[in-house]
Amino acid sequence: MRGILVSTTVTACAAALTLPFLAAPSSASQSTHDPGLTSRSVPGSTQSLPLVPLHGRSRTAGPEPTSEQGLPQLEVKPFSLVGIVWDDAAAELRGHAQVRTRPVGSRDWAGWQEISTHDDDRPDSDSAEGRAGRLRGSTAPLWVGASDAIQVRVRPEAATATTGRTPAGALPSGLRLELVDPGADRTRSAAPPVPSENELAASAANVPLAPLGATEIPALGKPESEGDIEYTGTGELQVDDEESGGEQGGGDGYDPEDYGRPGSSVDDGGVDGRYVGPRPRIVTRAGWAADESLRESGFAYTGTVRAAFVHHTASGNRYSCSQSASVIRGIYRYHVVSSGWRDLGYNFLIDKCGTIYEGRAGGVARPVKGAHTLGFNSSSMGIAVLGTYGTTNPSTAAVDAVADLTAWKLGLFGANPAGTASLVSGGGNLFKKGTKVKLKAISGHRDGFATECPGARLYGKLGTARSVAARLQGR
């Protein structure tokens, strides 16, 4: 079985199936970006507020690009995640962004927190996603917990140099503060509504690894997991014809003449089922209550998966594992509604307790094209560990989960997690477009793009993940 019909076949059986999908809670307010959606179909909301000059020119005169911008203390509807976006996705925010918030039910303000201004995790500009004209520049999102008041300040760098399209000392135009309410965790309904076509399609992409509507994909031992190779093909799930036809050439890093059939490895010469690691337990999008109405319909695929790029979300470490699903819903809404992406950028996410979550829709065993490493989004997958790991050590459970996931997923495509992978750059700040680059099969984001991601402490643990993943594959 190489493919699954997800349009007429799944839609036709929707009314006949009683699925374990979860009823969405009603939302107190709708996103200002998607006013056409009903509150019932949007478990959460996004408030988008333009930043204003904090000093100097008046609000009516417009912000001076070299002046400080932000917002004074402001009471707002409750939110839990915050980020800043701007008009031009290619422009850089070269400066410092800080926020402080007031927890719901408190009169005391929390201290100032830095928002990472780097927007390295994003779609390639020449991909169908990048060409759609919806992308915005964006900071990393920051998880602050349930809050109902905020203060913001953004200070530009001193004007000493010019890099890219945004000169030092200038802030990009159209700065807006995005306040994301991820919505309450869903509860089971005695009589769940008929799922939408997008919900059915996202779930069907994981059949038969799990039943339609499942909230998790179960773990399997190594011998049984070898059979998952059968489900790596896209088949009739390849619904994004522009992406699949126009982007499996050399421009996106996949050249059939160099690398052979999808599922093959440039270094190993083919898939050997003996080296598929045990499948770990994976919480599905239904399991973390993704609002499938937010994302674009259909899926985007690349030719194969020969490398994994490990990230941190730079969203802070002030979350509990019981909040992980909410954090992921917040990042998902921020990527799609605020930043203009087609879906959540990462293929997988891992929390500090080592739980693995399905990210971008399309099937966990399949080569879903993500938006995680500018220039290397093809022939790879993006794994994001929830948190910030510049000065904080990642948990042992999270590092073990990276090893477990890569042992299985890279093994499905014949890749040795302790080996190397040859990729073709789609263009970035380290490698020009078209450059063939040899990287470690498990790389940090900084290996493909000049960035601090995934943080020095997490980056330092990748050697351990490589050796453990290779051992799990039986190498």
Disulfide bonds with the S-S distance in Angstrom:
Cys321-Cys353 2.00
